[in-house]
Amino acid sequence: MSQQPVTQIDDAVMQLTNGLLALTHVLAQVSPDLTKGYLGIAMHGSVEAGYGDSILKAIWEKALPGAPLPVALSPEDFAKRFGGSNS
C-alpha cells in the first residue's frame, strides 16, 4: 500500500467512494433490505442538507444493480420497519 499523502480533494473523494462501495457490496450481500434502507436515508439526508446525492446514487447502482432507487422513509418509519435506531 502507498504511504503517499492525499494531496487533492478529488483523490480523497475517490478513495472514500471506493471504500464505501466495497463495504456496501458486502452489506448488500448480507442484508439487501437493510442496505437499501440505510442508503436511502443517506441519500435523503444528503439532499435535505443541500449536498446532493450523485455519489450515493452511483454507489447504489453499483452495489444494487437493477434495484429501483429508494423511497425516503422518515427515521421513525425506518426504525419501525427494520427495528432499532438509524444512528
WOSUL-V509278 format. One line per field, one symbol per residue. ss: DSSP state (H for helix, E for strand, C for the rest). phi: phi as a letter, one per 40 degrees, with the letter a starting at -180 (. if undefined). burial: b if it has 24 or more other ideal C-beta (glycine too) atoms within 12 Angstrom, else e. A space follows every 50 residues. Layout:
ss: ???
phi: ???
burial: ???
//
This chain:
ss: CCCCCCCCHHHHHHHHHHHHHHHHHHHHHHCHHHHHHHHHHHHHHHHHCC CCCHHHHHHHHHHCCCCCCCCCCCHHHHHHHHCCCCC
phi: .cbcccbbddccccccccccccccdcccccadcccccccccccccccdcg cgaccccccdcccbdgccdcccbcdccccccbggbbc
burial: eeeeeeeeeeeeeeeeeeebbeebeeebeeeeebbbbbbbbbbbbeeeee eebebbbebbeebbeeeeebeebeeeebeeeeeeeee
//
